[in-house]
Amino acid sequence: MRDGILYDPYHAGEERRYFRASDCLRAKRGFCIPKAALLAASARRVGIPARAAFADVRNHLATRKVLELIGGDLFIWHSLTELRLEGRWVKATPAFHLSLCQRFGVRPLEFDGRHDALFNEHDQAGRKQMEYMKDRGPYADVPYYKRRFLRTSGRGTRGGWRWSARAEAEILRPRRENA
């Protein structure tokens, strides 16, 4: 999952298809939300309880192009997957594939089924990589909603539209599940 489906923050849009596990599998690429959804769907397919989970993360190593697309270094509603293994929920972040990690000098995440596999705080050179700012909790499935987009002056993708992190935060509030 981590390496077979490429992490691509530009393969995104407001249409529901960009959030679906099946479309991520078909395209062999996706951003964090469909990759996490695909991992959850794959686990469920083989009888492992799984759910999508979300957190706000500050990405200290994002490229200028990605920062312009997102509107800053705070990635609101970053998605990961929680799997119920050996009687407890374990977190797995399937976002960054191996070649991307190598290119940016970050340690690839390894999932052993017993310990959470979350983004590392520092890269291999000791620079800040990723900070978890807020846990938004788990959901039975990806909480698709019509994202609010802000018109920009040609920045971002999809004809100059980009996500508004503030608008997302106002629209969606996490629903906690009893585990």
N, C-alpha and C positions, 0 to 999 in steps of 0.2 A: 504494500500500500504506500509506504513512504517513498519508495524509489520507482515503482511501476506507474505511478500517476504523478506527473510533474506539477510542482507548485507554480502557479501562474496568476499573479494578482491582476493581470490585465484581461484574463478570461473571466470577466464578470459583467454584470449588467442588472437592470431592474427586473428583467423577465424571470419568471419562476424557474425556467430551465437551468439557469446558472446556479441554482441552489440544490438541484436534484442529484442524488447519488448516481442514478442511471445515466444522466447526461455527463457527469464527471467521468464515469467509467468509459462511456462511448468516446468522449473527446480525449481521454488519457491525460487530462490536465484539469486544474481547477485551483481556486484559492482555498483558504482554510475551511470555510463552511462546507462546500460540497465534498472536500476530501474527508472531513470528519464524519459527514453523513454517510459516505461510502464505507468507511471503516465500520460504523455502527451497523449499517445494513448487511455488510459481509459477516460480521460477528453474529447477528441475529439469524442469518441464513443457516449457520451451523449450530444454532441452539444456545449461543452465548448472549445473555441479556446485555443490551448496550443502549446508550443514549448520548445525545449531543449535550455538550456543556460549553459555557461561554465565559470569557474573561476579557477585561480590558488590559492590553499590554502596551508598554512603551518600547518601541523598537529603536535602539540606538545605532543600528547598523544599516538601516534602510537607505536605499539609493535616493538621490535627489528626485528622480522621476517618480518613484513610489511615494515619496513624501508629498509631492505635488498632487498625485492622484488621490491620496487619502486625506490630504489637507493638514498634515502634521505627523508627528511621530507617535501619537497615541492611536492605537488600533482598537477601536471600540467594537465589542462583540466578536473578538477573535474566537474561533471555535476549535474545540478538541473533542475527544471521545472518551466516555467513561464506560468501562466494561466490568461486568460483575463476574469476578473470578475468585474461586476459593472462598466464597462467602462475603467478599467485600468489593467495593467499587474502586477500580484502578484507572488512573487517567493516562491517556495516550495522545500525543500530539503528532498527527501524521503529516503536518504541513510541508516542511522543507525536505526535498529529496537530496540524496548523497552528493551529486555533482554540484548542486547549489551550495551546500555546506562547504565543500572543498573550495569552491571559488571565493567564498566570503571568509574562509578561515574559521568556521564555527564547527564545534563538535556535533556530529550527527547524533540524533536521539536514538537510543536503543531501547526497545521495549522487551522486558523479560517476563511480563505477566504478573509480576509480584510488586514492583515498585512503579510509582508514577513516572512517566516519561514526559516531562515538561521542558520548555525551552530553558537552556542554560543561561545563567545570569551573566556570564562572561564568555568571550570568544577564546580561541586558543592563544592569542597574544595578551590576554588579560584585560582587554577593553570591555566596557559594558556592552552587553548584547541585547538582553531582553529583561524587562521588569514587569512582573505581574502587579497591576495596580488595583484591580477590583475583580473579585469572583462574582460572576452574574448567575452562577448556578446551572444545574442540569435541566434538560427538557426531554420529554419522551421522543420528540422529533424536532427537526429544524423549524423554529417558529417563523415561517415565511410571512412576510407582510410587505405591503407596498412601500418600498423605501422612498424616502423623500430625497429628491436630488436638487442640487443647487446649480444654477446655470453659471458657468464661469466663462471667462474670456479666452476660450480656446484651450485651457489647460485640462489635463485629465484625459479620459478616453471616452469613447462612445459619443463623438461629436461635441465634446466640451462639457459633458455632464460629469459630476463627481458626487460621491457620497458626502453627506453632512453628518459628522459624528454626533454633533449636538442634537440634530433632528432625530437620529436613530435613538439616542439615549432618552429623548422625550417620548417617543412612540412606544417603545417596548420595555416592559418591566418584567423581570424574571419571575417565573413560577417555580417554586421549590417543590420537588417531589419528595415524599417520604421514602427513605432508602431502607 
